[in-house]
Amino acid sequence: MLFVPLIFLVISLLTNRWGFFLWSLAPSFTVGMTGFFVAKDK
């Protein structure tokens, strides 16, 4: 859940285009929370 945004954060810092980082937050949060709830239920 934190690894993918960190990759995009590095890309954004290197290119100075923050759209990469901002657009990666919502999908990674959604996938991370889905995985968390599935693992919690089992």
C-alpha positions as CSV (number, residue, x, y, z in Angstrom):
1,M,0.0,0.0,0.0
2,L,3.0,2.3,0.5
3,F,5.4,1.0,-2.0
4,V,3.7,2.1,-5.2
5,P,3.1,5.7,-4.0
6,L,6.8,5.9,-3.0
7,I,7.9,4.9,-6.5
8,F,5.6,7.6,-8.0
9,L,6.9,10.1,-5.4
10,V,10.4,9.5,-6.5
11,I,9.3,9.9,-10.2
12,S,7.5,13.1,-9.3
13,L,10.5,14.5,-7.4
14,L,12.8,13.7,-10.3
15,T,10.5,15.1,-13.0
16,N,8.8,17.8,-11.0
17,R,5.4,16.7,-12.3
18,W,3.3,16.0,-9.3
19,G,0.4,14.5,-11.3
20,F,2.2,11.1,-11.2
21,F,2.1,11.0,-7.5
22,L,-1.3,12.5,-7.0
23,W,-3.0,10.1,-9.4
24,S,-1.3,7.1,-7.8
25,L,-2.7,7.8,-4.3
26,A,-6.4,6.8,-4.8
27,P,-5.8,3.5,-6.7
28,S,-3.1,2.3,-4.3
29,F,-5.3,3.2,-1.3
30,T,-8.3,1.4,-2.7
31,V,-6.3,-1.8,-3.5
32,G,-4.5,-1.7,-0.1
33,M,-7.7,-1.3,1.8
34,T,-9.4,-4.1,-0.2
35,G,-6.5,-6.4,0.5
36,F,-6.5,-5.4,4.2
37,F,-10.2,-6.2,4.6
38,V,-10.0,-9.5,2.8
39,A,-7.0,-10.6,4.9
40,K,-8.8,-9.4,8.1
41,D,-11.8,-11.5,7.3
42,K,-9.8,-14.7,6.8
